[in-house]
């Protein structure tokens, strides 16, 4: 069984590919934060589909694929499952979407149904939760991401069309507001008291120093 760099299995053409669509495809976060991607999966054939690589895959547990499509795209951390394999391609891997790295995850990441009876489309709000590594510079990073499924216990007949347009927009972390020092708080208190004293003086009634006399 052959696997292209974009995760499409080579198999006899007997049906349509599984199509994975992200919705939304752009996720805006700060460095160090986590986010959960979601979308829908089209299962095209009258077959039983199961999450994960087919049992005869070697090595096993090649269940999900993440490709970094920018030279600066960071390897995203995962909250569940294991990293089965990680490959770096410093010069890009070639092809219409040249990848600069490939991470393969196994077990525990997919948050959708374990099995699905096709044909049909299943919306899945949560696919997998990622973490943007702390210290990642602000910017927009492009990825391709896909989940593998077996079809009737074998590799998907027409392959799997991974979602090629995952974007992670890492924003600048807001600058922290400095806490006032004790000396600044004392100065602020004195200024408030002085202002209050002047205000009270301006509002007080005037006192005459003269002596009123009443003439008859």
N, CA and C of each residue as an Amber inpcrd file, in Angstrom:
protein
   648
   0.8400000  -1.1800000   0.0000000   0.0000000   0.0000000   0.0000000
   0.8810000   1.2380000   0.0000000   0.6550000   2.1100000  -0.9600000
   1.4730000   3.3040000  -1.0820000   0.7240000   4.4980000  -0.5250000
   1.4620000   5.4620000   0.0040000   0.8670000   6.6580000   0.5680000
   1.6170000   7.8600000   0.0300000   0.9020000   8.7760000  -0.6290000
   1.5530000   9.9690000  -1.1540000   1.8300000  10.9180000  -0.0090000
   2.5980000  11.9820000  -0.3020000   2.9390000  12.9320000   0.7390000
   1.7010000  13.6700000   1.2280000   0.6230000  13.6580000   0.4800000
  -0.5860000  14.3240000   0.9040000  -1.6130000  13.3420000   1.4370000
  -1.2180000  12.1060000   1.7190000  -2.0620000  11.1940000   2.4430000
  -3.1100000  10.5060000   1.6120000  -2.9470000  10.3680000   0.2800000
  -3.9270000   9.7010000  -0.5540000  -3.4500000   8.2820000  -0.8230000
  -4.2170000   7.2960000  -0.4500000  -3.8270000   5.9120000  -0.6510000
  -3.9620000   5.5350000  -2.1190000  -2.9910000   4.8000000  -2.6450000
  -3.0610000   4.2690000  -4.0050000  -3.8230000   2.9620000  -3.9690000
  -4.9360000   2.8910000  -4.7010000  -5.7740000   1.6950000  -4.6950000
  -6.5720000   1.6610000  -5.9880000  -7.1120000   0.5120000  -6.3700000
  -7.9040000   0.4270000  -7.5940000  -9.0760000   1.3950000  -7.5670000
  -9.3680000   1.9960000  -8.7160000 -10.4360000   2.9900000  -8.8190000
 -11.7830000   2.2840000  -8.8960000 -12.4760000   2.2070000  -7.7880000
 -13.7890000   1.5410000  -7.7680000 -14.8790000   2.4240000  -7.1880000
 -14.5630000   3.6370000  -6.7600000 -15.5690000   4.5030000  -6.1740000
 -15.0640000   5.9210000  -6.0980000 -15.4970000   6.6450000  -5.1090000
 -15.0870000   8.0240000  -4.9100000 -14.2350000   8.1350000  -3.6530000
 -13.3860000   9.1670000  -3.5700000 -12.5520000   9.3060000  -2.3610000
 -13.3510000   9.8230000  -1.1830000 -12.8650000   9.5230000   0.0040000
 -13.3700000  10.1710000   1.2080000 -12.9110000  11.6290000   1.1550000
 -13.8300000  12.5520000   1.4230000 -13.5050000  13.9790000   1.3420000
 -13.6430000  14.5980000   2.7210000 -12.5880000  15.2480000   3.1910000
 -12.5600000  15.8800000   4.5090000 -12.5050000  17.3950000   4.3330000
 -13.4610000  18.0880000   4.9310000 -13.5900000  19.5320000   4.7540000
 -13.5820000  20.2200000   6.1100000 -12.6790000  21.1670000   6.2860000
 -12.6260000  21.9290000   7.5370000 -13.6500000  23.0660000   7.5150000
 -14.3050000  23.3000000   8.6400000 -15.2450000  24.4110000   8.7670000
 -15.3260000  24.8270000  10.2290000 -14.7310000  25.9860000  10.5830000
 -13.9660000  26.8840000   9.7150000 -12.5860000  26.3120000   9.4220000
 -11.8690000  26.9700000   8.5290000 -10.5230000  26.5010000   8.2200000
  -9.4430000  27.4210000   8.7830000  -9.8460000  28.5700000   9.3550000
  -8.8930000  29.5150000   9.9370000  -9.1470000  29.5910000  11.4420000
  -8.0890000  29.4340000  12.2280000  -8.1950000  29.4470000  13.6900000
  -7.2320000  30.4940000  14.2390000  -7.7650000  31.4440000  14.9990000
  -6.9700000  32.5480000  15.5350000  -6.7150000  32.3110000  17.0190000
  -5.4520000  32.2520000  17.3880000  -5.0700000  31.9400000  18.7650000
  -3.8160000  32.7190000  19.1290000  -3.4800000  32.6770000  20.4110000
  -2.2010000  33.1840000  20.8910000  -1.2370000  32.0120000  21.0460000
   0.0520000  32.2990000  21.0030000   1.0590000  31.2690000  21.2380000
   0.8430000  30.6610000  22.6150000   0.9060000  29.3360000  22.6910000
   0.6980000  28.6350000  23.9410000  -0.7380000  28.2060000  24.1640000
  -1.6740000  28.6970000  23.3540000  -3.0760000  28.3290000  23.5050000
  -3.4100000  27.0740000  22.7010000  -4.5300000  26.4480000  23.0390000
  -5.0020000  25.2990000  22.2920000  -6.2520000  25.6600000  21.5010000
  -6.5070000  24.8970000  20.4390000  -7.6970000  25.1120000  19.6280000
  -8.1390000  23.7640000  19.0700000  -9.4340000  23.6360000  18.7950000
 -10.0110000  22.3870000  18.3030000 -10.5860000  22.6040000  16.9130000
 -10.1110000  21.8380000  15.9420000 -10.5960000  21.9840000  14.5700000
 -11.8340000  21.1090000  14.3680000 -12.6370000  21.4610000  13.3730000
 -13.8470000  20.7110000  13.0880000 -14.2280000  20.8450000  11.6250000
 -15.2490000  20.1270000  11.2110000 -15.7010000  20.1760000   9.8330000
 -16.6300000  19.0220000   9.5270000 -16.5100000  18.4670000   8.3270000
 -17.3570000  17.3460000   7.9280000 -16.5480000  16.3490000   7.1120000
 -17.0400000  15.1090000   7.0790000 -16.3800000  14.0380000   6.3300000
 -17.4210000  13.3680000   5.4310000 -17.1210000  13.2830000   4.1520000
 -17.9810000  12.6060000   3.1840000 -17.4860000  11.1850000   2.9750000
 -18.3250000  10.2120000   3.2980000 -18.0320000   8.8060000   3.0540000
 -18.8470000   8.3840000   1.8170000 -18.2090000   8.1310000   0.6820000
 -18.9460000   8.0710000  -0.5870000 -19.6010000   6.7360000  -0.9300000
 -19.0940000   5.6460000  -0.4080000 -19.5310000   4.3400000  -0.8910000
 -20.4310000   3.6200000   0.1110000 -21.1610000   2.6390000  -0.3740000
 -21.9850000   1.7960000   0.4980000 -21.0640000   0.7960000   1.1840000
 -20.4050000   1.2690000   2.2220000 -19.3900000   0.4630000   2.8970000
 -19.3450000   0.8490000   4.3590000 -18.6820000   0.0130000   5.1580000
 -18.4680000   0.3140000   6.5670000 -17.0950000   0.9390000   6.7240000
 -17.0740000   2.1580000   7.2450000 -15.8240000   2.8800000   7.4370000
 -15.4770000   2.8790000   8.9240000 -14.1880000   2.7790000   9.2140000
 -13.7220000   2.8080000  10.6020000 -12.5350000   3.7630000  10.7090000
 -12.5000000   4.5030000  11.8190000 -11.4010000   5.4400000  12.0430000
 -10.0750000   4.7050000  12.1290000  -9.0540000   5.2930000  11.4950000
  -7.6950000   4.7750000  11.6150000  -7.2490000   4.0220000  10.3890000
  -5.9450000   3.8290000  10.3190000  -5.3670000   3.0940000   9.1980000
  -5.8570000   1.6530000   9.2090000  -5.8810000   1.0440000   8.0270000
  -6.2980000  -0.3500000   7.9270000  -5.3860000  -1.2230000   8.7850000
  -5.9160000  -2.3190000   9.3350000  -5.1230000  -3.1580000  10.2530000
  -3.8000000  -3.6310000   9.6700000  -3.7370000  -3.8180000   8.3350000
  -2.5060000  -4.3490000   7.7500000  -1.4650000  -3.2740000   7.4810000
  -1.7480000  -2.0240000   7.8700000  -0.7860000  -0.9540000   7.6470000
   0.4990000  -1.2260000   8.4100000   1.6110000  -0.8770000   7.8080000
   2.9120000  -1.1150000   8.4210000   3.7670000   0.1430000   8.2440000
   4.1480000   0.8280000   9.3180000   3.8180000   0.5160000  10.7090000
   2.3610000   0.8650000  11.0040000   1.7800000   0.2880000  12.0630000
   0.3770000   0.5540000  12.3940000   0.1920000   1.9230000  13.0340000
  -1.0540000   2.2730000  13.2700000  -1.4220000   3.5040000  13.9780000
  -1.0270000   4.7690000  13.2260000  -0.9790000   4.7020000  11.8990000
  -0.7900000   5.9150000  11.1160000  -2.1840000   6.4790000  10.8270000
  -2.7650000   7.1150000  11.8390000  -4.1820000   7.4410000  11.8030000
  -4.4900000   8.8600000  11.3550000  -3.6070000   9.8100000  11.6420000
  -3.8560000  11.2050000  11.2800000  -2.5480000  11.8380000  10.8160000
  -2.6750000  12.7520000   9.8450000  -1.5070000  13.3590000   9.2300000
  -1.6040000  14.8760000   9.2990000  -0.5050000  15.5180000   9.6620000
  -0.4090000  16.9740000   9.6520000   0.8240000  17.3550000   8.8510000
   0.6160000  18.1920000   7.8200000   1.7120000  18.6640000   6.9860000
   1.8770000  20.1670000   7.1710000   3.0920000  20.6170000   7.4570000
   3.3870000  22.0410000   7.5390000   3.7140000  22.5690000   6.1510000
   2.9650000  23.5600000   5.6890000   3.1100000  24.0420000   4.3130000
   3.8930000  25.3340000   4.2050000   4.3310000  25.9010000   5.3300000
   5.2250000  27.0580000   5.3290000   6.5810000  26.6380000   5.8810000
   7.6540000  27.2430000   5.3930000   8.9710000  26.9110000   5.9740000
   9.0490000  27.2140000   7.4610000   8.2320000  28.1690000   7.9180000
   8.2750000  28.5560000   9.3310000   7.1430000  27.9320000  10.1520000
   6.2940000  27.1150000   9.5320000   5.1660000  26.5300000  10.2690000
   5.6810000  25.6720000  11.4180000   5.2380000  25.9440000  12.6450000
   5.7030000  25.1300000  13.7780000   4.9980000  23.7790000  13.8140000
   5.6510000  22.7850000  14.3750000   5.0040000  21.5120000  14.6550000
   3.9780000  21.7560000  15.7610000   2.7160000  21.4990000  15.4920000
   1.6910000  21.6990000  16.5020000   1.7410000  20.5560000  17.5170000
   1.5630000  20.8990000  18.7750000   1.5130000  19.8800000  19.8220000
   0.1030000  19.3000000  19.9010000  -0.0290000  18.0850000  20.4290000
  -1.3240000  17.4300000  20.5180000  -1.6840000  17.1730000  21.9810000
  -2.9900000  17.1180000  22.2440000  -3.4650000  16.8960000  23.6070000
  -3.8410000  15.4450000  23.8620000  -3.9050000  14.6300000  22.8000000
  -4.2790000  13.2190000  22.9470000  -3.6060000  12.4180000  21.8470000
  -3.4280000  11.1190000  22.0970000  -2.7750000  10.2720000  21.1130000
  -1.2630000  10.3570000  21.2120000  -0.6000000   9.7940000  20.2130000
   0.8610000   9.7480000  20.2000000   1.3810000  10.1920000  18.8400000
   2.5990000  10.7090000  18.8340000   3.2750000  11.0440000  17.5750000
   4.0010000   9.7800000  17.1120000   3.4920000   9.1600000  16.0470000
   4.0790000   7.9190000  15.5560000   5.3330000   8.1630000  14.7170000
   5.3320000   9.2800000  13.9930000   6.4560000   9.5610000  13.0960000
   6.4730000  11.0500000  12.8100000   7.6570000  11.6440000  12.7260000
   7.7990000  13.0540000  12.3980000   8.9640000  13.2170000  11.4370000
   8.6880000  13.8110000  10.2890000   9.7120000  13.9930000   9.2590000
   9.7960000  15.4720000   8.8900000  11.0130000  15.9810000   8.7330000
  11.2330000  17.3590000   8.3000000  11.7680000  17.3730000   6.8810000
  11.2640000  18.3270000   6.0820000  11.7290000  18.5170000   4.7110000
  12.1730000  19.9760000   4.5910000  13.4230000  20.2990000   4.9400000
  13.8590000  21.7050000   4.9730000  13.6550000  22.4340000   3.6530000
  13.8080000  21.7340000   2.5270000  13.6520000  22.3860000   1.2270000
  12.2740000  22.2280000   0.6400000  11.3430000  21.6410000   1.3760000
  10.0230000  21.3710000   0.8230000  10.0210000  20.0270000   0.1220000
   8.8770000  19.3720000   0.1220000   8.7920000  18.0170000  -0.4270000
   8.4030000  17.9870000  -1.8950000   8.1330000  19.1490000  -2.4850000
   7.6920000  19.1800000  -3.8740000   6.2020000  18.9640000  -3.9880000
   5.7000000  19.0130000  -5.2420000   4.2660000  18.8160000  -5.4470000
   3.5100000  20.1260000  -5.3880000   2.1950000  20.0810000  -5.6280000
   1.4080000  21.3170000  -5.6550000   1.3210000  22.0120000  -4.2970000
   1.4210000  21.2510000  -3.2220000   1.4440000  21.8250000  -1.8750000
   2.6990000  21.3100000  -1.1710000   3.8510000  21.9160000  -1.4540000
   5.0890000  21.3810000  -0.8700000   5.0750000  21.4480000   0.6450000
   5.2790000  20.2960000   1.2740000   5.2730000  20.2250000   2.7340000
   6.6870000  20.4090000   3.2640000   6.7840000  21.0750000   4.4150000
   8.0740000  21.2750000   5.0670000   8.2410000  20.3540000   6.2710000
   7.1560000  19.7490000   6.7010000   7.2620000  18.6600000   7.6620000
   6.0110000  17.8030000   7.5610000   6.1200000  16.6070000   8.0970000
   5.0020000  15.6660000   8.1470000   4.9850000  15.0200000   9.5250000
   3.8800000  15.1790000  10.2430000   3.7030000  14.5300000  11.5370000
   2.5710000  13.5210000  11.4130000   2.7960000  12.3030000  11.8970000
   1.7860000  11.2510000  11.8550000   1.3830000  10.9270000  13.2920000
   0.0760000  10.9980000  13.5640000  -0.4460000  10.7570000  14.9070000
  -1.2060000   9.4380000  14.9340000  -1.1750000   8.8060000  16.0830000
  -1.8940000   7.5560000  16.2360000  -2.7160000   7.5260000  17.5070000
  -3.9350000   7.0200000  17.3830000  -4.7800000   6.6850000  18.5310000
  -5.1350000   7.8950000  19.4110000  -6.4180000   8.0420000  19.6470000
  -6.8650000   8.9740000  20.6680000  -7.1050000  10.3990000  20.2430000
  -6.8230000  10.7500000  18.9900000  -6.9970000  12.1420000  18.6020000
  -8.3460000  12.4510000  17.9900000  -8.8070000  11.5670000  17.1070000
 -10.0720000  11.7740000  16.4050000 -11.2250000  11.8060000  17.4040000
 -12.0470000  12.8710000  17.3550000 -13.1240000  13.0610000  18.3000000
 -14.4940000  12.7360000  17.7040000 -14.4890000  12.2210000  16.4660000
 -15.7400000  11.8590000  15.8090000 -16.1040000  10.4050000  16.0480000
 -17.1190000   9.8900000  15.3110000 -17.5400000   8.4920000  15.4920000
 -16.4610000   7.5170000  15.0510000 -16.3510000   6.4010000  15.7700000
 -15.3260000   5.4010000  15.4430000 -15.6660000   4.6560000  14.1620000
 -16.9530000   4.4960000  13.8650000 -17.3820000   3.8150000  12.6420000
 -18.5070000   4.6190000  11.9990000 -18.6680000   4.4230000  10.6690000
 -19.7320000   5.1100000   9.9430000 -20.1560000   4.2390000   8.7750000
 -21.4600000   4.1350000   8.5910000 -21.9830000   3.3490000   7.4750000
 -22.2880000   4.2850000   6.3130000 -21.5630000   4.1250000   5.2040000
 -21.7690000   4.9790000   4.0400000 -22.8450000   4.4460000   3.1150000
 -23.2380000   5.2320000   2.1220000 -22.7150000   6.5800000   1.8390000
 -23.3920000   7.6360000   2.7090000 -22.6930000   8.7310000   2.8870000
 -23.2670000   9.8320000   3.6490000 -22.1840000  10.7820000   4.1180000
 -22.6360000  11.9030000   4.6740000 -21.7270000  12.9200000   5.2010000
 -22.0170000  13.1170000   6.6790000 -20.9890000  13.1340000   7.4840000
 -21.1780000  13.3550000   8.9100000 -20.4770000  14.6430000   9.3310000
 -21.2560000  15.6050000   9.8610000 -20.5970000  16.7870000  10.4140000
 -19.9850000  16.4470000  11.7610000 -18.7770000  16.8940000  11.9750000
 -18.0910000  16.6320000  13.2370000 -17.5730000  17.9640000  13.7550000
 -18.1740000  18.4320000  14.8400000 -17.7730000  19.7220000  15.3840000
 -16.3170000  19.6930000  15.8320000 -15.9140000  18.6060000  16.4720000
 -14.5530000  18.5020000  16.9980000 -13.8210000  17.3640000  16.3030000
 -12.7150000  17.7030000  15.6260000 -11.8820000  16.6700000  15.0080000
 -10.7210000  16.3010000  15.9250000  -9.9420000  17.3070000  16.2710000
  -8.7570000  17.1010000  17.1150000  -8.3820000  18.4280000  17.7430000
  -7.7880000  18.3670000  18.9370000  -7.3310000  19.5660000  19.6350000
  -5.8150000  19.6720000  19.5310000  -5.3520000  20.8300000  19.0780000
  -3.9270000  21.1160000  18.9400000  -3.5300000  22.2080000  19.9260000
  -2.2190000  22.3350000  20.1500000  -1.6600000  23.4130000  20.9510000
  -0.5910000  24.1100000  20.1100000  -0.6830000  25.4400000  20.0300000
   0.3770000  26.2150000  19.3780000   1.5430000  26.3210000  20.3600000
   2.7420000  25.9270000  19.9570000   3.8670000  25.9620000  20.9070000
   4.0960000  27.3590000  21.4830000   4.4120000  27.4210000  22.7630000
   4.7450000  28.6970000  23.3890000   5.9510000  29.3110000  22.6810000
   5.9100000  30.6250000  22.4890000   7.0110000  31.3190000  21.8370000
   6.8900000  31.3850000  20.3230000   5.8180000  30.8390000  19.7450000
   5.6360000  30.9170000  18.2910000   5.4450000  32.3740000  17.8820000
   6.2210000  32.8840000  16.9150000   6.0650000  34.2840000  16.4980000
   4.6910000  34.5180000  15.8700000   4.1550000  35.7330000  15.9910000
   2.8790000  36.0440000  15.3380000   2.9800000  35.8430000  13.8240000
   1.8840000  35.4020000  13.2300000   1.8620000  35.1670000  11.7880000
   0.7910000  34.1640000  11.4260000   0.5890000  33.9770000  10.1230000
  -0.3760000  33.0020000   9.6120000   0.3990000  31.8060000   9.0640000
   0.0650000  30.6140000   9.5490000   0.7780000  29.3960000   9.1820000
  -0.1890000  28.4280000   8.4870000   0.2610000  27.8490000   7.3900000
  -0.5810000  26.9800000   6.5680000  -0.2490000  25.5080000   6.8030000
  -1.3160000  24.6820000   6.8250000  -1.1670000  23.2500000   7.0480000
  -2.1340000  22.4900000   6.1520000  -1.8450000  21.2060000   5.9760000
  -2.8030000  20.2400000   5.4320000  -2.9880000  19.1760000   6.5030000
  -4.2530000  18.7870000   6.7190000  -4.5370000  17.8490000   7.8080000
  -5.5340000  16.8160000   7.3320000  -5.3300000  15.5620000   7.7510000
  -6.2650000  14.5290000   7.3410000  -6.3300000  13.3630000   8.3040000
  -7.4890000  12.7180000   8.3130000  -7.7360000  11.5430000   9.1350000
  -7.8600000  10.3420000   8.2200000  -7.2430000   9.2310000   8.5570000
  -7.3710000   8.0290000   7.7420000  -8.5230000   7.1720000   8.2340000
  -9.1680000   6.4870000   7.3000000 -10.2600000   5.5650000   7.5990000
 -10.0520000   4.2990000   6.7660000 -10.4070000   3.1840000   7.3400000
 -10.4480000   1.9480000   6.5540000 -11.8430000   1.8050000   5.9570000
 -11.9270000   1.0660000   4.8640000 -13.1990000   0.8440000   4.1650000
 -13.4110000  -0.6580000   4.0600000 -14.4110000  -1.1560000   4.7820000
 -14.6470000  -2.6040000   4.8580000 -13.3890000  -3.3510000   5.3000000
 -12.6470000  -2.7480000   6.2350000 -11.4750000  -3.3870000   6.8040000
 -10.2070000  -3.2420000   5.9990000 -10.2780000  -2.5450000   4.8750000
  -9.1030000  -2.3540000   4.0170000  -8.8580000  -0.8670000   3.8020000
  -7.7800000  -0.5620000   3.0940000  -7.4990000   0.8290000   2.7570000
  -8.6510000   1.3950000   1.9380000  -8.9360000   2.7060000   2.1060000
 -10.0130000   3.3540000   1.3620000  -9.8010000   3.1580000  -0.1280000
 -10.8480000   2.7030000  -0.8310000 -10.7120000   2.2740000  -2.2220000
 -10.1850000   3.3740000  -3.1380000 -10.7240000   4.5720000  -3.0050000
 -10.3100000   5.6760000  -3.8730000  -9.4380000   6.6820000  -3.1410000
  -8.9740000   6.3200000  -1.9850000  -8.1030000   7.2220000  -1.2480000
  -8.8680000   8.2120000  -0.3930000  -8.1500000   9.1620000   0.1600000
  -8.7080000  10.1590000   1.0680000  -8.2180000  11.5390000   0.6530000
  -9.1470000  12.4520000   0.4250000  -8.7910000  13.8340000   0.1090000
  -8.7000000  14.6040000   1.4180000  -7.4720000  14.8390000   1.8640000
  -7.2600000  15.5670000   3.1100000  -7.6510000  17.0350000   2.9420000
  -7.9430000  17.7070000   4.0560000  -8.2230000  19.1440000   4.0320000
  -6.9040000  19.8960000   3.8340000  -6.7520000  20.6250000   2.7230000
  -5.4570000  21.2390000   2.4270000  -5.3210000  22.6780000   2.9040000
  -6.3350000  23.2120000   3.5900000  -6.3650000  24.6550000   3.8200000
  -6.4910000  25.0430000   5.2840000  -5.8900000  24.2770000   6.1730000
  -5.8890000  24.6480000   7.5830000  -4.9270000  25.8170000   7.7930000
  -5.4390000  26.9020000   8.3770000  -4.6120000  28.0650000   8.6840000
  -4.6900000  28.3650000  10.1760000  -3.5300000  28.6230000  10.7490000
  -3.4510000  29.0050000  12.1600000  -2.8810000  30.4190000  12.2130000
  -3.7100000  31.3470000  12.6710000  -3.3270000  32.7550000  12.7700000
  -2.9060000  33.0300000  14.2100000  -1.6110000  33.1440000  14.4080000
  -1.0770000  33.3870000  15.7510000  -0.9670000  34.8950000  15.9590000
  -1.7150000  35.4050000  16.9220000  -1.7290000  36.8360000  17.1780000
  -0.6920000  37.2220000  18.2270000  -0.3530000  38.5160000  18.2190000
   0.5680000  39.0370000  19.2300000  -0.1210000  39.0240000  20.5900000
   0.5880000  38.5900000  21.6020000   0.0310000  38.5780000  22.9520000
  -0.0760000  40.0000000  23.4690000  -1.2530000  40.4040000  23.9710000
  -1.3950000  41.7780000  24.4920000  -0.3810000  42.0560000  25.5880000
   0.1570000  43.2880000  25.5660000   1.1190000  43.6740000  26.5960000
   0.4270000  43.7330000  27.9460000   1.0730000  43.1990000  28.9600000
   0.5010000  43.1850000  30.3020000   0.5040000  44.5940000  30.8880000
  -0.5790000  44.9780000  31.5550000  -0.6610000  46.2820000  32.2170000
   0.1120000  46.2220000  33.5320000   1.1270000  47.0740000  33.6930000
   1.9300000  46.9990000  34.9250000   1.1140000  47.3620000  36.1500000
   1.3470000  46.6480000  37.2370000   0.6790000  46.9380000  38.5040000
   1.2740000  48.2080000  39.1220000   0.4180000  49.0980000  39.6770000
   0.9630000  50.3190000  40.3050000   1.8090000  49.9780000  41.5360000
   2.9000000  50.7260000  41.7150000   3.7690000  50.5040000  42.8770000
   3.1320000  51.1160000  44.1160000   3.5210000  50.6600000  45.3220000
   2.9810000  51.2570000  46.5530000   3.1850000  52.7650000  46.6170000
   4.3670000  53.2440000  46.1380000   4.6340000  54.6770000  46.1680000
   3.6620000  55.4300000  45.2720000   3.3580000  54.8380000  44.1030000
   2.4140000  55.4790000  43.1830000   1.0240000  55.5290000  43.7890000
   0.6320000  54.4730000  44.5150000  -0.6780000  54.4590000  45.1560000
  -0.7750000  55.5370000  46.2340000   0.3190000  55.7360000  47.0240000
   0.3280000  56.7740000  48.0560000   0.2020000  58.1550000  47.4210000
   0.9550000  58.3860000  46.3250000   0.8970000  59.6760000  45.6380000
  -0.4930000  59.9350000  45.0850000  -1.1360000  58.8800000  44.5490000
  -2.4830000  59.0280000  44.0230000  -3.4580000  59.3880000  45.1410000
  -3.3170000  58.7520000  46.3030000  -4.1870000  59.0570000  47.4290000
  -4.0360000  60.4930000  47.8960000  -2.7980000  60.9930000  47.9900000
  -2.5680000  62.3800000  48.4140000  -3.1570000  63.3570000  47.4180000
  -3.0450000  63.0280000  46.1150000  -3.5980000  63.9180000  45.1020000
  -5.1120000  63.9850000  45.2010000  -5.7490000  62.8520000  45.4860000
  -7.2060000  62.8370000  45.6310000  -7.6270000  63.6640000  46.8380000
  -6.8970000  63.5350000  47.9710000  -7.2250000  64.3170000  49.1690000
  -7.0650000  65.8100000  48.9290000  -6.0090000  66.2060000  48.2370000
  -5.7860000  67.6260000  47.9650000  -6.8990000  68.1880000  47.0880000
  -7.2940000  67.4080000  46.0640000  -8.3710000  67.8610000  45.1850000
  -9.6720000  67.9930000  45.9580000  -9.9520000  67.0360000  46.8290000
 -11.1730000  67.0630000  47.6390000 -11.1830000  68.2950000  48.5490000
 -10.0130000  68.6390000  49.1620000  -9.9340000  69.7860000  50.0480000
 -10.1920000  71.0880000  49.3210000  -9.6320000  71.2370000  48.0950000
  -9.8540000  72.4590000  47.3300000 -11.3190000  72.5990000  46.9490000
 -11.9400000  71.4950000  46.5990000 -13.3430000  71.5330000  46.1990000
 -14.2310000  71.9630000  47.3570000 -13.9630000  71.4380000  48.5320000
 -14.7580000  71.8030000  49.7050000 -14.6000000  73.2820000  50.0370000
 -13.3820000  73.8270000  49.9170000 -13.1280000  75.2360000  50.2100000
 -13.8940000  76.1440000  49.2630000 -13.9610000  75.7710000  47.9910000
 -14.6510000  76.5990000  47.0020000 -16.1450000  76.6070000  47.2560000
 -16.7200000  75.5440000  47.8040000 -18.1570000  75.4510000  48.0100000
 -18.6050000  76.0120000  49.3550000 -17.6970000  76.2840000  50.3170000
 -18.0700000  76.7600000  51.6500000 -18.5770000  78.2000000  51.5780000
 -19.6460000  78.6430000  52.3930000 -20.1550000  80.0310000  52.3710000
 -19.1350000  81.0030000  52.9590000 -19.1030000  82.2440000  52.4070000
 -18.1540000  83.2450000  52.8880000 -18.5410000  83.7850000  54.2670000
 -17.5680000  84.2370000  55.1020000 -17.7840000  84.7870000  56.4450000
 -17.3650000  86.2540000  56.4400000 -18.2750000  87.1470000  56.7660000
 -17.9560000  88.5920000  56.7640000 -17.1790000  88.9730000  57.9990000
 -16.2170000  89.8240000  57.8210000 -15.4480000  90.3190000  58.9810000
 -16.0030000  91.6290000  59.5290000 -16.9950000  92.2150000  58.8540000
 -17.5590000  93.4920000  59.3210000 -18.6130000  93.2770000  60.4050000
 -19.0560000  94.4150000  61.0530000 -20.0660000  94.4020000  62.1030000
 -21.3150000  95.0550000  61.5610000 -22.3880000  94.2830000  61.5600000
 -23.6330000  94.8380000  61.0720000 -24.2260000  95.7840000  62.1160000
 -24.6580000  96.9520000  61.6930000 -25.3100000  97.9230000  62.6090000
 -26.6670000  98.2590000  62.0820000 -27.5390000  98.4790000  62.9730000
 -28.8980000  98.8140000  62.6070000 -29.1920000 100.2500000  63.0640000
 -29.4730000 101.0960000  62.0800000 -29.7460000 102.4740000  62.4030000
 -31.2440000 102.6530000  62.6720000 -31.4870000 103.4700000  63.6400000
 -32.8860000 103.7610000  63.9520000 -33.3610000 104.9740000  63.1730000
